[in-house]
Amino acid sequence: MSGNSFVDESRITGESMPVEKIEGAAVFAGSINQSGGLEVRAERIGRDTSYGKIIEAVERAERSRAPVQRLADRMAGYLVYFALGSAVLTYLITQNINSTISVIIVAGACGIAAGTPLAILGGIGRSARLGAIIKGGVHLETLGKVDTVVLDKTGTLTFGRPEVQALVAAPGVSAEDLLDAAAAAELRSEHPLGKAIITHAKAKGRPVAEPEHFAYTPGRGIAARVTGSLILVGNQAWMRENGVAILASLNFGVEAASEVYVARDGALLGAITVADTVRPEAKRAIESLTALGIRTLLLTGDALPVAQAVGRSLGIKEIEASLLPEDKLARIQALILEKRTVAMVGDGVNDAPALAEASVGIAMGSGTDVAQESADIVLLGNDLVCLVETLKVARRTRRIIWQNFAGTLAIDAIGIGLAAVGILNPLMAAFIHVASEMAFILNSARLLPRKVGAEEGKAPSTPLGVQPAAVHP
């Protein structure tokens, strides 16, 4: 209804930069006020709010999931029936009790029955050591089949906070002079971009002078008097209103960044570009996913120019922007209808419905409680490379399980055939049975986490010291 402030909507809409709210603007439930005071009239409450609709979509997606039956349990049961049937048939044909006993002894499903949960436990434990908490064995299995990864932008591919990207000084002006003037003018400001400039100045060890006078014009910028000089900081419109000429020769070199212009006593000092920062490991993670044959998509609620700049820098070709939570949900559903196994990676409330609907949902450790609750896997260290390594572990787990399946079927089939014709005596049948089961169990045990700090020759990346023994499939 009244007031002026900047609001963080990134958890709701995906917009990476704080949005200014003035009289008449819509304010989303669940967004975070960053600076000034706002008097807000509630037009919708409870389930009718954007936040409420997101929660409802999460619950609906979770209810729609079909129960997963364990193939290993079914196969073990079938093998028991097959062994008993083969034993009866052997006795009826040969009337040889030794051959019949050998058939019963040589057949077994322990390699599947014991090896499968051991492999899953090992995969979950190894993933935990890498920094990924998997909430159940079924999610590890599904992750091993993923062929499409959908990523949110703000807070997932980026840090989700504005930072100074470049100082573009006008001719004859030093970058230090530009930064000092901007930081002094912004010292009393509560604007998120101003805070980013002050943080950058302090990080560079620059002294920040106290302004003698400070005035903020909503939607335009700041006028501050510092050591007798009038400092203007704001957008192009603010500069034009105060008669400051913008130099066309300024080269920002940063795509989709907010440009903060700085002038002193009517003369342009330059501009500072501020933008959300891409995670340093993001490009390597996307390249690794592509090398594994996985399709990557970027879905974000942020503006298209910002999304394209981030996507191009990381090598993501499929980019969709300005999406509401229900749009992300619909896109995930469409991919699943295409028979894709989809992993959704996100961190905000706006990602929760898509996380719940995806074949496997993956939340960043720094994400909201709603996102982490909706997800099947949580990346504790917010490291996207950990996602790639966990996916490799899941694929290896699935491969080992299928090795056990194939080996058990082959040994049972060959062993029953040899026992039925009298080549195997009960003692030899028992040896083959035990040796094969131990081989399959040891094959699964290869996934068990190694000595602490020696995982794949690297120190564990999880900051919380998660012990795999505390994780169960």
C-alpha positions as CSV (number, residue, x, y, z in Angstrom):
1,M,0.0,0.0,0.0
2,S,2.9,2.4,0.8
3,G,6.6,2.5,1.5
4,N,9.7,1.8,-0.6
5,S,12.1,-1.1,-0.3
6,F,14.1,-3.8,-2.1
7,V,12.8,-7.3,-1.8
8,D,14.6,-10.6,-2.3
9,E,12.2,-12.7,-4.5
10,S,14.8,-15.3,-5.6
11,R,13.3,-18.1,-3.6
12,I,9.9,-17.5,-5.1
13,T,10.4,-16.2,-8.7
14,G,14.1,-17.1,-9.3
15,E,15.0,-13.4,-10.0
16,S,18.6,-13.1,-8.9
17,M,18.7,-9.4,-8.1
18,P,16.5,-7.7,-5.4
19,V,13.4,-6.1,-6.8
20,E,12.4,-2.6,-5.9
21,K,8.9,-2.3,-4.4
22,I,7.0,1.0,-4.5
23,E,3.4,1.9,-3.9
24,G,1.1,-0.3,-6.0
25,A,3.7,-3.1,-6.6
26,A,2.8,-6.7,-5.9
27,V,4.8,-8.4,-3.0
28,F,5.0,-12.2,-3.0
29,A,4.4,-14.1,0.2
30,G,7.7,-15.8,1.2
31,S,9.9,-13.0,-0.2
32,I,12.4,-11.3,2.1
33,N,12.5,-7.5,2.7
34,Q,16.0,-6.2,2.3
35,S,16.0,-2.6,3.3
36,G,13.1,-0.1,3.9
37,G,9.6,-0.4,5.4
38,L,6.6,-1.6,3.5
39,E,2.9,-1.4,4.3
40,V,1.4,-4.4,2.5
41,R,-2.3,-5.4,2.0
42,A,-2.8,-9.2,1.8
43,E,-4.9,-9.9,-1.3
44,R,-4.6,-13.7,-0.9
45,I,-3.9,-15.8,2.1
46,G,-3.0,-19.5,2.9
47,R,-3.3,-21.8,-0.1
48,D,-4.2,-19.0,-2.4
49,T,-0.8,-17.3,-2.2
50,S,2.0,-18.0,-4.5
51,Y,3.8,-19.8,-1.7
52,G,0.7,-21.8,-0.8
53,K,0.3,-22.9,-4.4
54,I,3.9,-24.1,-4.5
55,I,3.3,-26.2,-1.3
56,E,0.2,-27.6,-2.8
57,A,2.0,-28.5,-6.0
58,V,4.7,-30.3,-4.0
59,E,2.2,-32.4,-2.1
60,R,0.3,-33.3,-5.3
61,A,3.5,-34.3,-7.0
62,E,4.6,-36.5,-4.1
63,R,1.2,-38.2,-3.9
64,S,1.4,-39.1,-7.6
65,R,4.5,-41.2,-7.3
66,A,4.0,-44.9,-8.0
67,P,5.6,-47.4,-5.4
68,V,8.8,-49.0,-6.6
69,Q,9.1,-52.8,-6.3
70,R,12.5,-54.3,-5.8
71,L,13.6,-56.4,-8.8
72,A,16.1,-58.2,-6.7
73,D,13.5,-59.5,-4.3
74,R,11.3,-60.7,-7.2
75,M,14.2,-62.4,-8.9
76,A,15.3,-64.1,-5.8
77,G,11.8,-65.5,-5.4
78,Y,11.7,-66.7,-9.0
79,L,15.1,-68.4,-8.6
80,V,13.9,-70.4,-5.6
81,Y,10.9,-71.6,-7.5
82,F,13.1,-72.4,-10.5
83,A,15.6,-74.4,-8.4
84,L,12.8,-76.4,-6.7
85,G,11.1,-77.1,-10.1
86,S,14.4,-78.2,-11.6
87,A,15.1,-80.5,-8.6
88,V,11.7,-82.2,-9.0
89,L,12.1,-82.5,-12.8
90,T,15.6,-84.0,-12.3
91,Y,14.4,-86.6,-9.8
92,L,11.5,-87.6,-12.1
93,I,13.8,-88.0,-15.1
94,T,16.9,-89.5,-13.5
95,Q,15.6,-91.0,-10.2
96,N,19.0,-90.0,-8.8
97,I,18.8,-88.6,-5.4
98,N,22.5,-87.2,-5.5
99,S,21.8,-85.3,-8.7
100,T,18.6,-83.9,-7.2
101,I,20.3,-82.8,-4.0
102,S,23.1,-81.2,-6.1
103,V,20.5,-79.2,-8.1
104,I,19.0,-77.9,-4.9
105,I,22.4,-77.0,-3.4
106,V,24.0,-75.4,-6.5
107,A,21.1,-73.0,-7.1
108,G,21.0,-69.9,-5.0
109,A,19.9,-66.3,-4.9
110,C,22.0,-65.1,-2.0
111,G,24.3,-63.2,-4.3
112,I,21.3,-61.1,-5.4
113,A,19.5,-61.0,-2.0
114,A,22.6,-60.0,0.0
115,G,24.6,-58.3,-2.8
116,T,22.0,-55.8,-3.9
117,P,21.3,-54.1,-0.5
118,L,25.1,-54.1,0.2
119,A,25.8,-52.4,-3.1
120,I,23.1,-49.8,-2.4
121,L,24.4,-49.2,1.1
122,G,27.9,-48.9,-0.3
123,G,26.7,-46.4,-2.9
124,I,24.9,-44.3,-0.4
125,G,27.8,-44.3,2.0
126,R,30.3,-43.4,-0.7
127,S,28.0,-40.6,-1.9
128,A,27.7,-39.3,1.7
129,R,31.5,-39.2,1.9
130,L,31.5,-37.1,-1.3
131,G,29.0,-34.7,0.3
132,A,25.7,-35.9,-1.1
133,I,23.0,-37.2,1.2
134,I,20.7,-39.7,-0.6
135,K,17.4,-40.3,1.2
136,G,16.9,-43.9,0.0
137,G,18.2,-46.7,-2.2
138,V,15.5,-46.2,-4.8
139,H,16.8,-42.6,-5.4
140,L,20.3,-43.9,-5.9
141,E,19.0,-46.4,-8.4
142,T,17.0,-43.8,-10.3
143,L,20.0,-41.4,-10.3
144,G,22.0,-44.2,-12.1
145,K,19.4,-44.1,-14.9
146,V,19.3,-40.3,-15.3
147,D,19.7,-39.1,-18.9
148,T,18.5,-35.4,-18.4
149,V,19.6,-32.9,-15.8
150,V,17.5,-29.7,-15.3
151,L,19.2,-26.9,-13.4
152,D,17.9,-23.8,-11.7
153,K,20.1,-20.7,-12.0
154,T,19.9,-18.5,-8.9
155,G,21.6,-20.3,-6.0
156,T,22.3,-23.4,-8.0
157,L,24.6,-22.4,-10.9
158,T,25.3,-19.1,-9.2
159,F,25.8,-18.0,-5.6
160,G,22.6,-16.1,-5.5
161,R,24.1,-12.8,-4.2
162,P,25.2,-9.7,-6.1
163,E,28.9,-9.0,-6.3
164,V,31.0,-6.4,-8.1
165,Q,32.2,-7.8,-11.4
166,A,34.1,-4.9,-13.0
167,L,35.1,-1.3,-12.4
168,V,34.9,0.7,-15.7
169,A,36.5,4.0,-15.1
170,A,36.1,7.0,-17.4
171,P,39.3,8.3,-19.2
172,G,41.6,10.0,-16.7
173,V,40.0,8.4,-13.7
174,S,41.5,5.5,-11.7
175,A,39.5,2.5,-10.7
176,E,40.4,3.2,-7.1
177,D,39.0,6.7,-7.3
178,L,35.8,5.4,-8.8
179,L,35.4,2.7,-6.1
180,D,36.2,5.1,-3.3
181,A,33.6,7.6,-4.4
182,A,30.9,5.0,-4.9
183,A,31.5,3.3,-1.6
184,A,31.4,6.6,0.3
185,A,28.1,7.6,-1.3
186,E,26.6,4.1,-0.6
187,L,27.8,3.9,3.0
188,R,24.4,4.7,4.5
189,S,22.5,3.0,1.7
190,E,20.5,-0.2,2.3
191,H,20.3,-1.0,-1.4
192,P,21.7,-4.5,-2.1
193,L,23.9,-3.2,-4.9
194,G,25.3,-0.6,-2.6
195,K,26.1,-3.2,-0.1
196,A,27.9,-5.2,-2.7
197,I,30.0,-2.1,-3.6
198,I,30.9,-1.4,0.0
199,T,31.8,-5.1,0.6
200,H,34.1,-5.0,-2.5
201,A,35.8,-1.8,-1.3
202,K,36.5,-3.2,2.1
203,A,37.8,-6.4,0.6
204,K,40.2,-4.3,-1.4
205,G,41.3,-2.5,1.7
206,R,40.0,0.9,0.5
207,P,39.1,3.5,3.2
208,V,35.4,4.4,3.0
209,A,34.7,8.0,3.9
210,E,31.6,9.0,5.9
211,P,29.2,11.1,3.8
212,E,28.2,14.5,5.2
213,H,24.8,14.4,3.5
214,F,22.8,11.5,2.0
215,A,19.6,11.4,0.0
216,Y,18.0,8.5,-1.8
217,T,15.5,8.8,-4.7
218,P,13.6,5.6,-5.3
219,G,14.1,4.1,-8.7
220,R,16.9,6.5,-9.5
221,G,19.9,6.6,-7.1
222,I,21.8,8.4,-4.4
223,A,23.1,12.0,-4.0
224,A,25.7,12.3,-1.3
225,R,28.1,15.0,-0.2
226,V,31.6,13.6,0.6
227,T,34.4,16.0,1.6
228,G,32.6,18.8,-0.1
229,S,32.0,17.1,-3.4
230,L,28.5,16.0,-4.7
231,I,28.6,12.3,-5.5
232,L,25.9,10.8,-7.6
233,V,25.4,7.0,-7.8
234,G,22.6,5.4,-9.7
235,N,21.2,4.4,-13.1
236,Q,21.4,6.2,-16.5
237,A,18.1,8.1,-15.8
238,W,19.5,9.5,-12.6
239,M,22.6,10.7,-14.4
240,R,20.6,12.4,-17.2
241,E,18.3,14.1,-14.7
242,N,21.4,15.7,-13.1
243,G,23.0,16.7,-16.3
244,V,25.7,14.1,-16.3
245,A,26.7,12.9,-19.8
246,I,27.1,9.1,-20.3
247,L,30.1,8.2,-22.3
248,A,29.3,5.8,-25.2
249,S,32.9,4.5,-25.1
250,L,32.5,2.8,-21.7
251,N,33.0,-1.0,-22.3
252,F,31.5,-3.0,-19.5
253,G,32.5,-6.5,-20.8
254,V,30.0,-8.2,-18.5
255,E,26.8,-9.6,-19.9
256,A,23.5,-9.2,-18.0
257,A,24.9,-7.2,-15.2
258,S,23.5,-4.2,-13.4
259,E,25.4,-1.0,-14.2
260,V,25.8,1.5,-11.4
261,Y,27.0,4.9,-12.7
262,V,29.1,7.2,-10.5
263,A,29.6,11.0,-11.0
264,R,31.4,13.7,-9.0
265,D,30.5,17.3,-9.2
266,G,28.7,16.8,-12.5
267,A,31.5,14.8,-14.2
268,L,31.2,11.0,-14.9
269,L,33.8,8.9,-13.0
270,G,32.7,5.7,-14.6
271,A,30.4,2.7,-13.8
272,I,30.5,-0.4,-11.7
273,T,28.9,-3.6,-12.9
274,V,27.3,-5.8,-10.3
275,A,25.9,-9.2,-11.0
276,D,25.3,-12.6,-9.5
277,T,28.4,-14.7,-9.6
278,V,28.6,-18.1,-11.3
279,R,29.9,-20.9,-9.2
280,P,33.6,-21.6,-10.2
281,E,33.0,-25.3,-10.6
282,A,29.8,-25.0,-12.6
283,K,31.4,-25.0,-16.1
284,R,33.5,-28.1,-15.3
285,A,30.4,-29.9,-13.9
286,I,28.3,-29.1,-17.1
287,E,31.2,-30.3,-19.3
288,S,31.4,-33.5,-17.3
289,L,27.6,-34.1,-17.6
290,T,27.9,-33.6,-21.3
291,A,30.8,-36.0,-21.5
292,L,28.6,-38.6,-19.8
293,G,26.0,-38.2,-22.5
294,I,23.5,-36.3,-20.3
295,R,21.3,-33.6,-21.7
296,T,21.3,-30.4,-19.6
297,L,18.7,-27.7,-19.5
298,L,18.6,-24.4,-17.7
299,L,15.1,-23.4,-16.3
300,T,14.9,-20.1,-14.4
301,G,12.5,-17.4,-13.3
302,D,15.1,-14.8,-14.1
303,A,15.1,-12.6,-17.2
304,L,16.1,-14.1,-20.5
305,P,19.2,-12.0,-21.1
306,V,20.6,-13.0,-17.7
307,A,19.7,-16.6,-18.2
308,Q,21.3,-16.6,-21.7
309,A,24.5,-15.0,-20.4
310,V,24.9,-17.6,-17.7
311,G,23.9,-20.5,-19.9
312,R,26.3,-19.5,-22.7
313,S,29.2,-19.1,-20.3
314,L,28.6,-22.6,-19.0
315,G,27.9,-24.3,-22.4
316,I,24.2,-25.0,-21.7
317,K,22.3,-24.9,-25.0
318,E,18.7,-25.3,-23.9
319,I,17.7,-22.3,-21.8
320,E,14.2,-21.2,-20.7
321,A,13.6,-18.1,-18.7
322,S,10.9,-16.1,-16.9
323,L,9.3,-19.3,-15.7
324,L,6.9,-19.5,-12.8
325,P,7.0,-22.5,-10.4
326,E,4.1,-24.1,-12.3
327,D,5.9,-23.6,-15.6
328,K,9.0,-25.5,-14.3
329,L,6.7,-28.2,-13.1
330,A,5.0,-28.5,-16.5
331,R,8.4,-28.7,-18.2
332,I,9.5,-31.5,-16.0
333,Q,6.3,-33.4,-16.6
334,A,6.8,-32.9,-20.4
335,L,10.3,-34.4,-20.2
336,I,9.0,-37.4,-18.3
337,L,6.3,-38.0,-20.9
338,E,9.2,-38.1,-23.4
339,K,10.4,-41.2,-21.5
340,R,13.3,-39.2,-20.0
341,T,14.7,-40.0,-16.6
342,V,15.0,-36.4,-15.2
343,A,17.1,-35.1,-12.3
344,M,16.1,-31.6,-11.2
345,V,18.7,-29.5,-9.3
346,G,17.5,-26.4,-7.4
347,D,17.5,-24.5,-4.1
348,G,14.5,-22.3,-3.8
349,V,10.9,-22.6,-2.8
350,N,10.0,-22.0,-6.5
351,D,11.9,-25.2,-7.4
352,A,10.1,-27.4,-4.9
353,P,7.3,-28.6,-7.2
354,A,9.7,-29.5,-9.9
355,L,12.0,-31.2,-7.4
356,A,9.1,-33.4,-6.1
357,E,7.9,-34.2,-9.7
358,A,11.3,-35.1,-11.2
359,S,12.5,-38.7,-11.4
360,V,15.0,-37.6,-8.8
361,G,15.1,-34.2,-7.1
362,I,18.5,-32.7,-5.9
363,A,18.6,-29.7,-3.6
364,M,21.6,-27.5,-2.7
365,G,22.6,-27.7,0.9
366,S,22.2,-23.9,1.2
367,G,18.7,-24.1,-0.2
368,T,15.4,-23.5,1.6
369,D,13.9,-26.0,3.9
370,V,11.0,-26.6,1.5
371,A,13.5,-27.4,-1.3
372,Q,15.5,-29.8,0.8
373,E,12.3,-31.5,2.1
374,S,11.0,-32.0,-1.5
375,A,14.3,-33.3,-2.8
376,D,15.6,-36.9,-2.8
377,I,19.2,-35.9,-2.6
378,V,20.9,-33.0,-0.8
379,L,24.3,-31.6,-1.8
380,L,25.7,-30.5,1.5
381,G,28.7,-28.6,0.2
382,N,26.8,-26.9,-2.7
383,D,29.4,-28.4,-5.0
384,L,28.1,-29.2,-8.5
385,V,31.1,-31.4,-9.2
386,C,29.9,-33.5,-6.2
387,L,26.7,-34.0,-8.3
388,V,28.7,-35.4,-11.1
389,E,30.7,-37.7,-8.9
390,T,27.5,-38.9,-7.1
391,L,26.0,-39.7,-10.5
392,K,29.0,-41.7,-11.4
393,V,28.7,-43.6,-8.1
394,A,25.0,-44.3,-8.9
395,R,25.8,-45.6,-12.3
396,R,28.6,-47.8,-10.9
397,T,26.2,-49.1,-8.3
398,R,23.6,-50.0,-10.9
399,R,26.2,-51.7,-13.1
400,I,27.5,-53.8,-10.2
401,I,23.9,-54.9,-9.3
402,W,23.3,-56.0,-12.9
403,Q,26.6,-57.8,-12.9
404,N,25.4,-59.8,-9.9
405,F,22.1,-60.4,-11.6
406,A,23.7,-61.8,-14.8
407,G,26.3,-63.8,-12.9
408,T,23.7,-65.4,-10.6
409,L,21.5,-66.4,-13.5
410,A,24.4,-67.8,-15.5
411,I,25.9,-69.8,-12.7
412,D,22.5,-71.1,-11.6
413,A,21.6,-72.1,-15.1
414,I,24.9,-73.8,-15.9
415,G,25.2,-75.4,-12.4
416,I,21.7,-76.8,-12.5
417,G,22.4,-78.3,-15.9
418,L,25.6,-79.9,-14.8
419,A,24.1,-81.2,-11.6
420,A,21.1,-82.6,-13.4
421,V,23.2,-84.8,-15.7
422,G,25.3,-86.0,-12.7
423,I,28.6,-84.1,-13.4
424,L,28.4,-82.2,-10.1
425,N,28.2,-84.1,-6.8
426,P,26.7,-82.4,-3.7
427,L,30.1,-81.4,-2.3
428,M,31.2,-79.7,-5.6
429,A,27.7,-78.1,-5.9
430,A,28.1,-76.6,-2.3
431,F,31.5,-75.2,-3.2
432,I,30.2,-73.5,-6.3
433,H,27.2,-72.2,-4.5
434,V,29.3,-70.6,-1.6
435,A,32.1,-69.4,-3.9
436,S,29.7,-67.7,-6.3
437,E,27.7,-66.0,-3.5
438,M,30.9,-64.7,-1.9
439,A,32.1,-63.4,-5.3
440,F,28.9,-61.4,-5.8
441,I,29.0,-60.1,-2.2
442,L,32.7,-59.0,-2.6
443,N,31.7,-57.4,-5.9
444,S,29.1,-55.3,-4.1
445,A,31.5,-54.5,-1.3
446,R,33.8,-52.7,-3.8
447,L,31.3,-49.8,-3.4
448,L,31.8,-49.5,0.4
449,P,33.6,-46.3,1.5
450,R,37.3,-46.5,1.9
451,K,39.4,-45.2,4.7
452,V,38.4,-41.7,5.9
453,G,40.2,-39.1,3.7
454,A,41.1,-41.6,1.0
455,E,38.0,-41.5,-1.1
456,E,39.2,-41.8,-4.7
457,G,42.5,-40.4,-3.6
458,K,40.9,-37.2,-2.3
459,A,39.9,-35.7,1.0
460,P,36.2,-36.0,1.7
461,S,34.4,-32.9,0.6
462,T,31.5,-33.0,3.0
463,P,31.9,-30.2,5.6
464,L,29.7,-31.9,8.2
465,G,31.7,-35.1,8.6
466,V,28.9,-37.4,7.6
467,Q,29.7,-41.0,8.4
468,P,28.3,-43.6,5.9
469,A,27.4,-45.9,8.8
470,A,24.6,-43.5,9.7
471,V,23.0,-43.6,6.3
472,H,20.6,-46.5,5.4
473,P,19.0,-47.3,2.0
